[in-house]
Amino acid sequence: MSDPAAGMIAPGVAAAILAGGRGTRMAGQGGGGAVSKGLLVVAGQRIIDRQLSVLRPRFAEVIIAANDPALWAGLGVRVVADRVGVPLGPIAGLEAVLAALPDGVDAVVCVAGDMPFLSPALLEHLRDAAPGAPALVARVAGRPEPLLARYARAVAPVVAEQIAGGRHAVIDLLARLEVTWLDEPALRALDPELRSIANVNTPADLARLDPGARS
C-alpha cells in the first residue's frame, strides 16, 4: 500500500537521525557491552528501520549522523560522521548534518536515534509549519525536546560558535536562537499519547516500551 504522504514531500527540508555513538547506559543489554541504540529491536523491528519507514516517504533527503558511520552502511541513506575525538553529544551531529545539506535544502528535521515511535503527522508538521523559522522545537510541560525539532541551515554558524566556546548542550544553543515552540496542546493534537518523544536510554526504558525487546 502506498503512503499518502509520499506525494507531499517538501524538497526544501531534509530529515536527519542523530545516531551518536554507542549507548553506554545500555550496557548489559544484549551481550553486556555498549550498543548503538538504533539497532535495538522494539516491537519486532529495529529502531532505525522503524524511523526510516516513517521518514523516507516524507523527505527527499534522509541523513544519519553518527560517530561510528560504518555501522550504518547499507541502509540506503547518506551517513555523515560527527566530529571525532572529544565526545560533544548531539550538537556534533547537528553540526555535521547542517554542513551536509545539499543545495536547495534550507532546513532539516532532526530526531534522536533512539526514538522508536515517531508520529507521521508530527513529522509532517515539523517539516511544514512556520517556514523560515530558525528553529521549530517541540516542548512538553515547558521542557524543550531539541532532538524533535527543525533547524534552518542558517543556524550553522551559531552551532559552530557554541562548539568553539565549549557549550555543547543543545539546550544552550536554543537560548541563542529565535525558536518557534510547538507546545504540548499542539503536540497532542498530532500525537495524542506523545509517543514520539519516548526514547531508549537504559535497559529499563527498553523493557518499558517493549517487554519482549532485544538487541
C-alpha positions in Angstrom: 0.0 0.0 0.0 1.4 3.4 -0.9 2.0 6.1 1.7 -0.3 9.1 1.1 2.4 11.4 2.3 4.8 10.4 -0.5 3.2 12.9 -2.8 3.7 15.7 -0.3 7.4 15.7 0.1 8.8 19.2 0.7 12.1 19.3 -1.3 13.5 22.2 0.8 13.5 20.3 4.0 15.6 17.2 4.8 15.4 14.8 7.7 18.3 13.6 10.0 18.7 10.9 12.5 21.2 11.9 15.1 22.5 8.4 16.0 25.5 9.5 18.0 27.7 6.6 19.2 27.3 3.5 21.3 24.9 3.9 24.2 27.0 3.2 27.3 23.8 3.3 29.5 22.5 0.4 27.6 25.5 -1.7 28.9 24.3 -5.1 29.9 21.7 -5.3 27.2 22.3 -8.0 24.5 25.8 -9.2 25.4 27.0 -6.9 28.2 28.6 -4.1 26.2 27.5 -0.7 25.0 25.3 -0.8 21.9 24.1 1.5 19.2 20.6 2.2 20.3 19.2 2.5 16.8 19.9 -1.2 16.3 17.8 -2.3 19.3 14.6 -4.1 18.4 11.3 -2.7 19.6 8.0 -4.4 18.8 9.8 -6.7 16.4 11.7 -4.1 14.4 15.0 -2.2 14.8 14.5 1.4 15.9 16.5 2.6 12.8 14.2 0.7 10.4 11.1 2.0 12.2 12.4 5.5 11.8 13.4 5.2 8.2 10.0 3.7 7.3 8.4 6.9 8.5 11.0 9.4 7.3 11.6 8.1 3.8 8.1 8.8 2.4 8.1 12.3 3.8 11.6 13.7 3.0 13.5 13.7 -0.3 16.8 13.5 1.7 17.4 11.5 4.9 20.8 11.7 6.6 22.2 9.7 9.5 24.8 11.5 11.7 27.0 9.2 13.8 30.5 8.9 15.2 30.6 5.3 14.0 29.4 5.7 10.4 30.5 2.3 9.2 27.9 0.7 11.4 25.1 2.4 9.4 26.2 1.4 5.9 23.8 -0.5 3.7 20.7 1.4 4.8 20.3 3.3 1.5 20.7 6.7 3.1 23.6 9.1 3.4 25.7 8.8 6.6 27.9 11.6 7.8 30.5 11.5 10.6 30.3 13.6 13.8 33.5 15.3 14.9 36.0 12.7 16.2 37.9 13.0 19.4 36.3 14.5 22.5 32.6 13.5 22.6 30.4 16.5 22.1 27.0 14.9 22.2 24.1 15.7 19.8 25.4 19.2 18.9 28.2 17.5 16.9 25.6 15.5 14.9 23.6 18.7 14.2 26.8 20.5 13.0 27.6 17.6 10.7 24.1 17.4 9.2 23.8 21.1 8.6 27.1 21.0 6.8 25.9 18.1 4.7 22.7 19.6 3.5 22.5 19.6 -0.3 21.9 22.7 -2.4 18.3 23.7 -2.3 17.7 22.3 1.1 17.2 25.1 3.7 16.3 23.2 6.8 16.4 19.8 8.5 14.1 18.0 10.8 16.2 16.2 13.4 15.2 13.2 15.6 17.2 11.3 18.1 18.4 7.8 17.1 16.6 6.2 20.0 13.0 7.3 19.3 11.1 4.2 18.1 7.6 5.7 17.7 7.8 8.8 15.5 4.4 10.2 14.6 4.0 10.7 10.8 1.6 13.7 11.5 4.1 15.3 13.9 7.0 14.9 11.4 4.9 16.5 8.7 4.1 19.4 11.0 7.7 19.9 11.8 8.5 19.8 8.1 5.9 22.2 7.0 4.9 24.6 9.8 6.4 28.1 10.4 8.5 28.0 7.2 11.6 30.1 7.5 11.8 29.9 11.3 15.4 29.4 12.6 14.2 26.6 14.8 10.8 24.9 15.4 11.1 22.8 18.5 8.7 20.5 20.4 8.2 21.4 24.1 6.4 19.3 26.7 5.4 20.7 30.1 7.9 23.6 29.5 10.7 21.2 28.7 12.2 21.6 25.2 12.8 18.5 23.1 15.7 19.7 20.9 16.0 16.4 19.1 12.5 16.5 17.9 12.8 19.8 16.0 13.6 21.5 12.7 16.6 23.7 12.3 17.4 26.1 9.5 20.6 25.9 7.5 21.3 29.5 8.6 21.9 28.4 12.3 25.1 26.6 11.3 27.4 29.5 12.3 25.7 29.7 15.8 26.2 25.9 16.2 29.9 26.3 15.3 30.3 29.1 17.8 28.6 27.1 20.6 31.1 24.2 20.0 34.1 26.5 19.8 33.0 28.1 23.1 32.8 24.8 24.8 29.0 25.0 25.3 27.9 21.6 23.9 24.4 21.3 25.3 21.8 21.7 22.6 19.6 23.4 25.2 22.2 26.2 25.4 22.0 26.5 21.6 18.3 27.1 21.8 18.8 30.1 24.1 20.6 31.8 21.3 18.1 31.1 18.6 14.7 32.6 17.7 12.7 29.5 18.5 9.1 28.8 17.4 7.8 26.4 20.0 5.5 23.5 19.4 3.9 23.2 22.8 2.0 20.3 24.3 -1.6 21.1 23.2 -0.4 21.3 19.6 1.8 18.2 20.0 -1.1 16.2 21.4 -3.3 17.2 18.5 -0.8 15.5 16.3 0.4 12.7 18.6 -2.2 12.2 21.4 -0.1 9.9 23.6 3.2 11.8 22.9 4.8 8.6 21.8 7.2 10.4 19.5 9.2 11.7 22.5 9.7 8.2 24.0 13.3 7.2 23.8 15.5 4.4 24.9 18.4 5.4 27.2 18.6 2.4 29.5 17.6 -1.2 29.6 14.7 -0.2 31.8 13.4 2.2 29.1 13.6 -0.7 26.6 11.7 -3.0 28.8 9.0 -0.4 29.5 8.5 0.3 25.8 8.6 -3.4 24.8 8.9 -6.1 27.4 10.0 -8.5 24.7 12.6 -6.2 23.2 16.1 -7.5 22.3 19.2 -6.0 20.8 
